[in-house]
Amino acid sequence: MLANFTLFFAFYILTPLLPLYLSEHFGATKDVIGLVLSGYTITALLCRPFSGFLVDTFPRKTVLMVCFGGFAMFFAGYLAASTLLIFTIIRTLHGGPFGALTVANSTVAIDVLPSSRRTEGIGYYGLSNNLAMAIAPSIGIALYQFTHSFSFLFWLALIVACAGWLVDATVVTPKKTPTKVESSGLPTVKKSIISFDRFFLVSAWLIAVNMVCFGFCFGVLSNYLAIYGKQVLGITGGTGVYFMLCSIGLMLSRLQGGRALRKGKLTHNAGSGMVISLVGYTLFILPSLFSSHVEMARQGCYYLSALLIGLGNGHMWPAFQNMTICMANNNRRGTANSTILTAWDAGMGIGILAGGVISEVWGYSAAFWTVAFVNAVGVAMFFISTKAFFLRGKLSPDVS
């Protein structure tokens, strides 16, 4: 959990500030910013299926340490990037080790959890990256306002990522024979390598499609929140507070939803979480309809949406991850993790790119109305088809 917190902290401390960095430092336009930032997520998306295969085939601790080391070192590249092209290349390549690392780390976490506590444990493990997602942007924005130095933030991200690598080095993994390995010690080069199902958990395809919708929404929110708040709502110092309220919602989700997870009520947690998030995203965009003089109503909806989105995501994410794992055999945990993370990345990448294009053509308000619509589509999809799809295909009889 601690290592997972550090890797997402290093990632999210830069997320809300990179659009400002690209705009101020390189003079990038809105659509170019969306293109540059989406490269990271697209690369992670492309690497995730292969990383799931590697985690299921080779020693997981070794894969974990190599990926974490690569992830940390790329932050040094941001310090050396002197042009927009070089920064774009480094940022895009950085998504590769990130995509593999998140799969390896979460799979090792599942390995060290006792089977009787696995469903609940995954929920708490997921809380670590949700908390990082919520507090890191606040800290990053506060530090930037104090130092006015992007270099300082890049150094901080590098140091935090290296600390996470050291933490993961202490993890003791259970000794298991890697799947698809012969007695000679050599991986078999047979059907498993050419089978699509070795890279993507086909049995959970609808769950993955549903997760794309929610990844899209958070991709737009996390990357364009600061600019939207400043240019549309006139809230210049509220981004840090927004993410802090989001973190409070995430913590409350564990108090409210932990009991349901312990009882294996996955669809209950997922359904309630996505409905709460839908209300949150709707409240987020409503202030754009208010006149500027209705300041209390604008800020009330803005900050309340943060609490609700955090609460909803805290319910939804561990439930969806558990649902995907329950669709796979034990030796396919890496593939199951890579599938749900690939779906989230796909949604994030599409959201970042689409958000940049839509905001360039129609403005940031249109981009966030699109978010509310896509979130509503995701909620409808879950209750119409995904829930029944999971209940038919789950391999664990003690979850529902």
TORLUMTI-335353 format. One record per residue (C-alpha): residue number from 0; residue in one letter; z, y, x. Coordinates in steps of 0.001 Angstrom, whole numbers. Example, Ala and Ser with C-alpha at 12.3 -4.5 7.8 and 13.67 -1.06 7.14 Angstrom:
TORLUMTI-335353
<rec 0, A, <7800, -4500, 12300>> <rec 1, S, <7140, -1060, 13670>> 
***
This chain:
TORLUMTI-335353
<rec 0, M, <0, 0, 0>> <rec 1, L, <870, 2411, 2807>> <rec 2, A, <-2362, 1717, 4704>> <rec 3, N, <-4345, 2066, 1481>> <rec 4, F, <-2616, 5391, 822>> <rec 5, T, <-3570, 6708, 4268>> <rec 6, L, <-7236, 5755, 4004>> <rec 7, F, <-7637, 7429, 604>> <rec 8, F, <-5527, 10396, 1700>> <rec 9, A, <-7877, 10957, 4645>> <rec 10, F, <-10835, 10725, 2254>> <rec 11, Y, <-9541, 12907, -586>> <rec 12, I, <-7981, 15654, 1537>> <rec 13, L, <-11557, 16764, 2261>> <rec 14, T, <-13212, 15982, -1087>> <rec 15, P, <-12653, 19248, -3042>> <rec 16, L, <-13267, 21410, 23>> <rec 17, L, <-16503, 19927, 1318>> <rec 18, P, <-18667, 21789, -1256>> <rec 19, L, <-17053, 25035, -93>> <rec 20, Y, <-17529, 24034, 3557>> <rec 21, L, <-21212, 23248, 3060>> <rec 22, S, <-21748, 26452, 1096>> <rec 23, E, <-19884, 28794, 3443>> <rec 24, H, <-20572, 27155, 6811>> <rec 25, F, <-24181, 26025, 6327>> <rec 26, G, <-25310, 28121, 3336>> <rec 27, A, <-26208, 25043, 1278>> <rec 28, T, <-27268, 25473, -2372>> <rec 29, K, <-25668, 23571, -5271>> <rec 30, D, <-28317, 20859, -5458>> <rec 31, V, <-28290, 20371, -1670>> <rec 32, I, <-24495, 20057, -1757>> <rec 33, G, <-24798, 17332, -4378>> <rec 34, L, <-27405, 15518, -2304>> <rec 35, V, <-25343, 15681, 906>> <rec 36, L, <-22118, 14523, -746>> <rec 37, S, <-23774, 11718, -2702>> <rec 38, G, <-25051, 10124, 529>> <rec 39, Y, <-21530, 8966, 1420>> <rec 40, T, <-21053, 7188, -1881>> <rec 41, I, <-24551, 5699, -1917>> <rec 42, T, <-24021, 4176, 1550>> <rec 43, A, <-20665, 2774, 460>> <rec 44, L, <-22391, 1369, -2608>> <rec 45, L, <-25049, -377, -507>> <rec 46, C, <-22466, -1853, 1891>> <rec 47, R, <-19946, -3040, -679>> <rec 48, P, <-21734, -6249, -1794>> <rec 49, F, <-22235, -7377, 1820>> <rec 50, S, <-18639, -6531, 2723>> <rec 51, G, <-17413, -8746, -125>> <rec 52, F, <-19422, -11611, 1354>> <rec 53, L, <-18015, -10953, 4849>> <rec 54, V, <-14433, -10799, 3582>> <rec 55, D, <-14869, -14128, 1783>> <rec 56, T, <-16585, -15769, 4780>> <rec 57, F, <-14867, -14532, 7962>> <rec 58, P, <-11182, -13899, 8850>> <rec 59, R, <-10119, -11098, 6550>> <rec 60, K, <-7701, -9462, 8995>> <rec 61, T, <-10455, -9165, 11616>> <rec 62, V, <-12895, -7635, 9137>> <rec 63, L, <-10156, -5272, 7976>> <rec 64, M, <-9303, -3958, 11455>> <rec 65, V, <-12930, -3451, 12512>> <rec 66, C, <-13756, -1551, 9316>> <rec 67, F, <-10627, 614, 9485>> <rec 68, G, <-11373, 1546, 13097>> <rec 69, G, <-14913, 2562, 12222>> <rec 70, F, <-13755, 4550, 9203>> <rec 71, A, <-11267, 6539, 11309>> <rec 72, M, <-13677, 7348, 14123>> <rec 73, F, <-16279, 8942, 11846>> <rec 74, F, <-13930, 11854, 11115>> <rec 75, A, <-14428, 12932, 14722>> <rec 76, G, <-18135, 13266, 13931>> <rec 77, Y, <-17427, 16036, 11413>> <rec 78, L, <-15898, 18092, 14218>> <rec 79, A, <-19016, 17637, 16345>> <rec 80, A, <-21608, 18357, 13608>> <rec 81, S, <-23260, 21676, 14436>> <rec 82, T, <-26070, 21648, 11850>> <rec 83, L, <-26422, 20666, 8209>> <rec 84, L, <-28752, 17785, 9151>> <rec 85, I, <-26289, 16306, 11641>> <rec 86, F, <-23428, 16688, 9160>> <rec 87, T, <-25497, 14989, 6463>> <rec 88, I, <-26278, 12025, 8739>> <rec 89, I, <-22631, 11593, 9780>> <rec 90, R, <-21356, 11968, 6220>> <rec 91, T, <-23884, 9453, 4899>> <rec 92, L, <-23143, 6850, 7594>> <rec 93, H, <-19407, 7296, 7064>> <rec 94, G, <-19742, 5657, 3663>> <rec 95, G, <-20527, 2298, 5298>> <rec 96, P, <-17134, 1526, 6886>> <rec 97, F, <-15388, 3126, 3902>> <rec 98, G, <-17113, 761, 1496>> <rec 99, A, <-16285, -2312, 3567>> <rec 100, L, <-12728, -1152, 4283>> <rec 101, T, <-11708, -699, 655>> <rec 102, V, <-12897, -4226, -127>> <rec 103, A, <-11152, -5763, 2901>> <rec 104, N, <-7877, -3909, 2353>> <rec 105, S, <-7591, -4740, -1345>> <rec 106, T, <-8500, -8395, -762>> <rec 107, V, <-5855, -8769, 1956>> <rec 108, A, <-3354, -7135, -415>> <rec 109, I, <-4142, -9776, -3045>> <rec 110, D, <-3727, -12513, -421>> <rec 111, V, <-205, -11412, 534>> <rec 112, L, <960, -11020, -3083>> <rec 113, P, <2769, -14003, -4649>> <rec 114, S, <645, -15466, -7423>> <rec 115, S, <3412, -14964, -10013>> <rec 116, R, <3431, -11200, -9372>> <rec 117, R, <-259, -10670, -8653>> <rec 118, T, <-1223, -8842, -11843>> <rec 119, E, <1688, -6417, -11565>> <rec 120, G, <1287, -6108, -7796>> <rec 121, I, <-2352, -5073, -8022>> <rec 122, G, <-1268, -2336, -10414>> <rec 123, Y, <1201, -939, -7886>> <rec 124, Y, <-1266, -1368, -5036>> <rec 125, G, <-3846, 607, -6998>> <rec 126, L, <-1259, 3317, -7555>> <rec 127, S, <-1281, 4027, -3805>> <rec 128, N, <-4898, 5193, -3764>> <rec 129, N, <-4452, 6951, -7113>> <rec 130, L, <-1525, 8924, -5698>> <rec 131, A, <-3530, 9788, -2595>> <rec 132, M, <-6381, 10879, -4845>> <rec 133, A, <-4011, 13147, -6737>> <rec 134, I, <-1927, 14778, -3985>> <rec 135, A, <-4325, 14864, -1022>> <rec 136, P, <-6650, 17502, -2543>> <rec 137, S, <-3639, 19703, -3311>> <rec 138, I, <-2402, 19412, 263>> <rec 139, G, <-5887, 19995, 1651>> <rec 140, I, <-6408, 23131, -415>> <rec 141, A, <-2945, 24471, 477>> <rec 142, L, <-3526, 23852, 4183>> <rec 143, Y, <-6933, 25511, 4058>> <rec 144, Q, <-5507, 28566, 2310>> <rec 145, F, <-2859, 28751, 5035>> <rec 146, T, <-5039, 28037, 8099>> <rec 147, H, <-8567, 28955, 6896>> <rec 148, S, <-9729, 26215, 9274>> <rec 149, F, <-11884, 23255, 8302>> <rec 150, S, <-11505, 21897, 11850>> <rec 151, F, <-7768, 21540, 11275>> <rec 152, L, <-8427, 19456, 8146>> <rec 153, F, <-10939, 17242, 9971>> <rec 154, W, <-8377, 16602, 12735>> <rec 155, L, <-5702, 15826, 10146>> <rec 156, A, <-7951, 13329, 8366>> <rec 157, L, <-8695, 11641, 11701>> <rec 158, I, <-4999, 11352, 12609>> <rec 159, V, <-3989, 10017, 9181>> <rec 160, A, <-6787, 7406, 9254>> <rec 161, C, <-5709, 6247, 12732>> <rec 162, A, <-2123, 5933, 11454>> <rec 163, G, <-3399, 3720, 8631>> <rec 164, W, <-5173, 1499, 11159>> <rec 165, L, <-1876, 1027, 13027>> <rec 166, V, <-71, 183, 9785>> <rec 167, D, <-2645, -2454, 8832>> <rec 168, A, <-2357, -3971, 12322>> <rec 169, T, <1192, -5074, 11398>> <rec 170, V, <133, -6966, 8251>> <rec 171, V, <593, -10742, 8503>> <rec 172, T, <-2034, -12570, 6477>> <rec 173, P, <-1714, -16174, 5275>> <rec 174, K, <-3588, -18650, 7435>> <rec 175, K, <-6511, -19874, 5377>> <rec 176, T, <-9773, -21501, 6288>> <rec 177, P, <-12582, -19031, 5560>> <rec 178, T, <-14868, -20145, 2753>> <rec 179, K, <-18206, -21713, 3552>> <rec 180, V, <-17147, -22711, 7060>> <rec 181, E, <-17841, -26160, 8475>> <rec 182, S, <-15378, -28198, 10571>> <rec 183, S, <-17249, -27050, 13669>> <rec 184, G, <-16057, -23501, 12963>> <rec 185, L, <-19550, -22137, 12304>> <rec 186, P, <-20376, -20484, 8974>> <rec 187, T, <-22886, -22443, 6963>> <rec 188, V, <-26230, -20717, 6583>> <rec 189, K, <-27162, -22260, 3281>> <rec 190, K, <-27369, -21364, -315>> <rec 191, S, <-24337, -19028, -221>> <rec 192, I, <-26103, -16484, 1972>> <rec 193, I, <-29234, -16217, -134>> <rec 194, S, <-27478, -16473, -3491>> <rec 195, F, <-27146, -13116, -5246>> <rec 196, D, <-23846, -14274, -6735>> <rec 197, R, <-22333, -14341, -3236>> <rec 198, F, <-22706, -10548, -3048>> <rec 199, F, <-22098, -9548, -6671>> <rec 200, L, <-19873, -11263, -9247>> <rec 201, V, <-22498, -11875, -11904>> <rec 202, S, <-19911, -13223, -14346>> <rec 203, A, <-18321, -9732, -14463>> <rec 204, W, <-21527, -7688, -14742>> <rec 205, L, <-20634, -5940, -18021>> <rec 206, I, <-17206, -4896, -16719>> <rec 207, A, <-18990, -3392, -13710>> <rec 208, V, <-21479, -1517, -15887>> <rec 209, N, <-18598, -125, -17935>> <rec 210, M, <-16829, 1043, -14771>> <rec 211, V, <-19949, 2987, -13702>> <rec 212, C, <-19348, 5373, -16616>> <rec 213, F, <-15825, 6198, -15481>> <rec 214, G, <-16833, 6527, -11831>> <rec 215, F, <-19483, 9045, -12908>> <rec 216, C, <-16867, 11192, -14616>> <rec 217, F, <-14482, 11305, -11690>> <rec 218, G, <-17318, 11885, -9243>> <rec 219, V, <-18203, 15134, -10973>> <rec 220, L, <-14582, 16167, -11511>> <rec 221, S, <-13304, 15589, -7971>> <rec 222, N, <-16238, 17255, -6224>> <rec 223, Y, <-16889, 20268, -8454>> <rec 224, L, <-13425, 21055, -9825>> <rec 225, A, <-12648, 23876, -7357>> <rec 226, I, <-15979, 25650, -7815>> <rec 227, Y, <-15936, 25196, -11634>> <rec 228, G, <-12396, 26551, -11912>> <rec 229, K, <-13236, 29586, -9790>> <rec 230, Q, <-16689, 30497, -11119>> <rec 231, V, <-16442, 29510, -14816>> <rec 232, L, <-12752, 29681, -15742>> <rec 233, G, <-11627, 32303, -13254>> <rec 234, I, <-8749, 30065, -12088>> <rec 235, T, <-8767, 30668, -8342>> <rec 236, G, <-5516, 29007, -7258>> <rec 237, G, <-5204, 26222, -9785>> <rec 238, T, <-6977, 23332, -8086>> <rec 239, G, <-3925, 22242, -6119>> <rec 240, V, <-1733, 22391, -9221>> <rec 241, Y, <-4380, 20462, -11141>> <rec 242, F, <-4319, 17509, -8763>> <rec 243, M, <-525, 17605, -8603>> <rec 244, L, <-343, 17273, -12399>> <rec 245, C, <-2860, 14446, -12130>> <rec 246, S, <-491, 12658, -9736>> <rec 247, I, <2388, 13069, -12191>> <rec 248, G, <235, 11435, -14856>> <rec 249, L, <-502, 8555, -12496>> <rec 250, M, <3194, 7970, -11836>> <rec 251, L, <3966, 8099, -15554>> <rec 252, S, <1265, 5484, -16130>> <rec 253, R, <3247, 2974, -14062>> <rec 254, L, <6376, 3584, -16131>> <rec 255, Q, <4452, 3374, -19384>> <rec 256, G, <1974, 603, -18534>> <rec 257, G, <3843, -1555, -16007>> <rec 258, R, <5419, -3748, -18674>> <rec 259, A, <2065, -4471, -20299>> <rec 260, L, <593, -5429, -16905>> <rec 261, R, <3510, -7782, -16226>> <rec 262, K, <2751, -9488, -19540>> <rec 263, G, <-959, -9751, -18652>> <rec 264, K, <-2133, -7364, -21388>> <rec 265, L, <-5112, -6125, -19423>> <rec 266, T, <-7389, -5072, -22278>> <rec 267, H, <-4499, -3176, -23879>> <rec 268, N, <-3934, -1175, -20703>> <rec 269, A, <-7651, -601, -20145>> <rec 270, G, <-8292, 508, -23725>> <rec 271, S, <-5344, 2881, -23958>> <rec 272, G, <-6132, 4335, -20519>> <rec 273, M, <-9749, 5149, -21253>> <rec 274, V, <-8915, 6753, -24614>> <rec 275, I, <-6299, 8964, -22953>> <rec 276, S, <-8837, 9899, -20265>> <rec 277, L, <-11417, 10785, -22917>> <rec 278, V, <-8979, 13211, -24519>> <rec 279, G, <-8269, 14623, -21052>> <rec 280, Y, <-11936, 15186, -20155>> <rec 281, T, <-12549, 16792, -23550>> <rec 282, L, <-9637, 19177, -23065>> <rec 283, F, <-10919, 19974, -19586>> <rec 284, I, <-14228, 21345, -20839>> <rec 285, L, <-12868, 23127, -23946>> <rec 286, P, <-11708, 26262, -22022>> <rec 287, S, <-15367, 27071, -21304>> <rec 288, L, <-15717, 27840, -25039>> <rec 289, F, <-12789, 30267, -25129>> <rec 290, S, <-13135, 33975, -24540>> <rec 291, S, <-11774, 35170, -21244>> <rec 292, H, <-8952, 37076, -22979>> <rec 293, V, <-7525, 33822, -24439>> <rec 294, E, <-6015, 33095, -21049>> <rec 295, M, <-3060, 30996, -22209>> <rec 296, A, <-5262, 28626, -24213>> <rec 297, R, <-7744, 28285, -21335>> <rec 298, Q, <-5080, 27419, -18793>> <rec 299, G, <-3140, 25226, -21215>> <rec 300, C, <-6134, 22966, -21869>> <rec 301, Y, <-7087, 22999, -18191>> <rec 302, Y, <-3718, 21817, -16880>> <rec 303, L, <-2937, 19441, -19754>> <rec 304, S, <-6240, 17677, -19064>> <rec 305, A, <-5039, 16926, -15520>> <rec 306, L, <-1940, 15152, -16800>> <rec 307, L, <-3942, 13119, -19327>> <rec 308, I, <-6727, 12151, -16888>> <rec 309, G, <-4121, 10989, -14361>> <rec 310, L, <-2264, 9028, -17030>> <rec 311, G, <-5477, 7455, -18317>> <rec 312, N, <-6842, 6491, -14899>> <rec 313, G, <-3459, 5028, -13951>> <rec 314, H, <-3716, 2673, -16921>> <rec 315, M, <-7413, 1933, -16659>> <rec 316, W, <-8077, 1283, -12965>> <rec 317, P, <-5607, -1593, -12271>> <rec 318, A, <-6528, -3159, -15602>> <rec 319, F, <-10249, -3180, -14764>> <rec 320, Q, <-9582, -4508, -11255>> <rec 321, N, <-7412, -7314, -12640>> <rec 322, M, <-10008, -8104, -15294>> <rec 323, T, <-12689, -8502, -12618>> <rec 324, I, <-10476, -10701, -10421>> <rec 325, C, <-9643, -12876, -13438>> <rec 326, M, <-13374, -13586, -13818>> <rec 327, A, <-13566, -15104, -10297>> <rec 328, N, <-12245, -18164, -8468>> <rec 329, N, <-9678, -17602, -5691>> <rec 330, N, <-12284, -17943, -2929>> <rec 331, R, <-14334, -15168, -4546>> <rec 332, R, <-11674, -12450, -4450>> <rec 333, G, <-13587, -10404, -1916>> <rec 334, T, <-16722, -10535, -4043>> <rec 335, A, <-14735, -9616, -7164>> <rec 336, N, <-13187, -6617, -5419>> <rec 337, S, <-16507, -5498, -3992>> <rec 338, T, <-18091, -5742, -7450>> <rec 339, I, <-15645, -3422, -9214>> <rec 340, L, <-15575, -1016, -6258>> <rec 341, T, <-19375, -1061, -6085>> <rec 342, A, <-19494, -129, -9754>> <rec 343, W, <-17065, 2754, -9202>> <rec 344, D, <-19094, 3938, -6199>> <rec 345, A, <-22320, 3733, -8159>> <rec 346, G, <-20841, 5923, -10865>> <rec 347, M, <-19356, 8336, -8311>> <rec 348, G, <-22665, 8645, -6460>> <rec 349, I, <-24674, 9214, -9621>> <rec 350, G, <-22073, 11699, -10844>> <rec 351, I, <-22021, 13723, -7626>> <rec 352, L, <-25814, 13874, -7453>> <rec 353, A, <-26324, 14534, -11160>> <rec 354, G, <-23508, 17080, -11201>> <rec 355, G, <-25194, 19083, -8451>> <rec 356, V, <-28584, 19017, -10159>> <rec 357, I, <-27261, 19806, -13652>> <rec 358, S, <-25079, 22655, -12396>> <rec 359, E, <-28001, 24130, -10460>> <rec 360, V, <-30276, 24119, -13526>> <rec 361, W, <-27891, 24651, -16467>> <rec 362, G, <-24543, 25570, -14876>> <rec 363, Y, <-21214, 23867, -14263>> <rec 364, S, <-20215, 23889, -17934>> <rec 365, A, <-23221, 21699, -18775>> <rec 366, A, <-22260, 19306, -15972>> <rec 367, F, <-18765, 18827, -17395>> <rec 368, W, <-19992, 18478, -20982>> <rec 369, T, <-22125, 15638, -19601>> <rec 370, V, <-18934, 14132, -18155>> <rec 371, A, <-17232, 14155, -21569>> <rec 372, F, <-20290, 12515, -23151>> <rec 373, V, <-20567, 9771, -20503>> <rec 374, N, <-16846, 9052, -20794>> <rec 375, A, <-17213, 8660, -24558>> <rec 376, V, <-20099, 6230, -24007>> <rec 377, G, <-17875, 4193, -21674>> <rec 378, V, <-15066, 4025, -24228>> <rec 379, A, <-17445, 2920, -26980>> <rec 380, M, <-18984, 271, -24717>> <rec 381, F, <-15556, -1216, -23932>> <rec 382, F, <-14458, -1627, -27531>> <rec 383, I, <-17876, -2763, -28798>> <rec 384, S, <-18721, -5348, -26130>> <rec 385, T, <-16789, -5359, -22816>> <rec 386, K, <-13437, -6425, -24244>> <rec 387, A, <-14913, -9470, -26007>> <rec 388, F, <-17035, -10241, -22926>> <rec 389, F, <-13890, -10431, -20767>> <rec 390, L, <-11893, -12541, -23229>> <rec 391, R, <-14745, -15083, -23366>> <rec 392, G, <-15243, -15327, -19614>> <rec 393, K, <-11764, -14982, -18084>> <rec 394, L, <-10537, -17878, -15922>> <rec 395, S, <-6842, -17015, -16229>> <rec 396, P, <-5371, -18221, -19552>> <rec 397, D, <-2216, -16076, -19237>> <rec 398, V, <-4002, -12714, -19498>> <rec 399, S, <-5488, -11010, -22521>> 
***
